[in-house]
């Protein structure tokens, strides 16, 4: 439900506050996956 709500909200630049939340969560997830991928390789 949260992802479905974020997809349409991200397309609307009218809500910069929501984009901020998404931007902060994106790098956090990447950092968590980054080391995982490095270890697998």
N, CA, C and O of each residue as an XYZ file, in Angstrom:
164
protein
N       0.836     -1.191      0.000
C       0.000      0.000      0.000
C       0.887      1.264      0.000
O       0.588      2.243     -0.684
N       1.955      1.222      0.761
C       2.822      2.403      0.859
C       3.514      2.662     -0.483
O       3.599      3.802     -0.939
N       4.003      1.588     -1.106
C       4.699      1.749     -2.394
C       3.738      2.283     -3.439
O       4.096      3.161     -4.224
N       2.529      1.766     -3.454
C       1.527      2.205     -4.449
C       1.264      3.699     -4.277
O       1.056      4.415     -5.257
N       1.273      4.153     -3.057
C       0.982      5.578     -2.786
C       2.196      6.435     -3.152
O       2.049      7.588     -3.557
N       3.387      5.868     -3.007
C       4.605      6.635     -3.293
C       4.791      6.814     -4.801
O       5.280      7.854     -5.241
N       4.413      5.828     -5.583
C       4.613      5.901     -7.039
C       3.885      7.123     -7.630
O       4.508      7.939     -8.309
N       2.580      7.253     -7.380
C       1.847      8.401     -7.928
C       2.292      9.728     -7.289
O       2.287     10.768     -7.946
N       2.660      9.683     -6.054
C       3.073     10.917     -5.360
C       4.402     11.404     -5.933
O       4.607     12.609     -6.081
N       5.284     10.498     -6.248
C       6.601     10.877     -6.776
C       6.434     11.568     -8.135
O       7.187     12.481     -8.472
N       5.453     11.129     -8.898
C       5.241     11.729    -10.219
C       4.766     13.165    -10.072
O       4.959     13.978    -10.976
N       4.145     13.485     -8.939
C       3.630     14.854     -8.728
C       4.669     15.689     -7.983
O       4.880     15.484     -6.788
N       5.316     16.619     -8.666
C       6.323     17.482     -8.026
C       5.680     18.518     -7.111
O       6.369     19.357     -6.532
N       4.357     18.456     -6.984
C       3.650     19.422     -6.132
C       3.888     19.093     -4.657
O       3.667     19.932     -3.784
N       4.344     17.860     -4.386
C       4.561     17.475     -2.971
C       6.069     17.242     -2.734
O       6.530     16.101     -2.773
N       6.814     18.294     -2.495
C       8.260     18.143     -2.261
C       8.544     17.424     -0.946
O       9.571     16.761     -0.803
N       7.631     17.559      0.010
C       7.832     16.910      1.316
C       7.825     15.392      1.144
O       8.634     14.687      1.749
N       6.917     14.902      0.326
C       6.820     13.449      0.123
C       8.064     12.963     -0.625
O       8.597     11.893     -0.332
N       8.521     13.769     -1.600
C       9.702     13.380     -2.378
C      10.922     13.274     -1.456
O      11.765     12.390     -1.608
N      10.989     14.197     -0.501
C      12.119     14.182      0.438
C      12.167     12.845      1.163
O      13.230     12.238      1.300
N      11.008     12.393      1.626
C      10.935     11.130      2.366
C      11.398      9.988      1.475
O      12.095      9.078      1.925
N      11.005     10.042      0.207
C      11.348      8.960     -0.725
C      12.851      9.013     -1.019
O      13.507      7.977     -1.124
N      13.378     10.214     -1.147
C      14.796     10.370     -1.466
C      15.666      9.847     -0.323
O      16.726      9.261     -0.545
N      15.201     10.068      0.883
C      15.989      9.642      2.053
C      15.950      8.116      2.175
O      16.929      7.488      2.579
N      14.811      7.537      1.824
C      14.681      6.081      1.947
C      15.430      5.368      0.820
O      15.919      4.254      1.013
N      15.523      5.989     -0.338
C      16.185      5.342     -1.484
C      17.666      5.072     -1.187
O      18.121      3.938     -1.336
N      18.424      6.093     -0.772
C      19.847      5.870     -0.479
C      20.042      4.898      0.680
O      20.997      4.121      0.686
N      19.160      4.937      1.640
C      19.277      4.033      2.793
C      19.160      2.583      2.325
O      19.902      1.714      2.783
N      18.230      2.332      1.419
C      18.041      0.974      0.910
C      19.256      0.571      0.061
O      19.733     -0.560      0.146
N      19.735      1.488     -0.738
C      20.885      1.200     -1.614
C      22.111      0.863     -0.761
O      22.848     -0.075     -1.064
N      22.317      1.619      0.284
C      23.476      1.380      1.161
C      23.367     -0.007      1.803
O      24.368     -0.694      2.005
N      22.126     -0.402      2.119
C      21.925     -1.706      2.753
C      22.170     -2.824      1.740
O      22.697     -3.883      2.081
N      21.778     -2.570      0.487
C      21.948     -3.594     -0.553
C      23.387     -3.572     -1.081
O      23.926     -4.602     -1.484
N      23.997     -2.387     -1.072
C      25.366     -2.238     -1.590
C      26.311     -3.279     -0.996
O      26.886     -4.077     -1.735
N      26.480     -3.285      0.321
C      27.410     -4.236      0.956
C      26.999     -5.684      0.691
O      27.848     -6.568      0.578
N      25.702     -5.913      0.594
C      25.228     -7.287      0.356
C      25.704     -7.772     -1.007
O      26.154     -8.909     -1.149
N      25.599     -6.900     -2.009
C      26.003     -7.277     -3.370
C      27.521     -7.469     -3.405
O      28.023     -8.397     -4.039
N      28.238     -6.589     -2.721
C      29.700     -6.678     -2.705
C      30.147     -7.997     -2.082
O      31.095     -8.624     -2.554
N      29.467     -8.411     -1.031
C      29.847     -9.665     -0.357
C      29.557    -10.863     -1.262
O      30.309    -11.837     -1.289
N      28.458    -10.770     -1.995
C      28.083    -11.886     -2.889
C      29.126    -12.035     -3.986
O      29.504    -13.146     -4.359
N      29.589    -10.888     -4.500
C      30.588    -10.941     -5.572
C      31.888    -11.455     -4.970
O      32.886    -11.589     -5.678
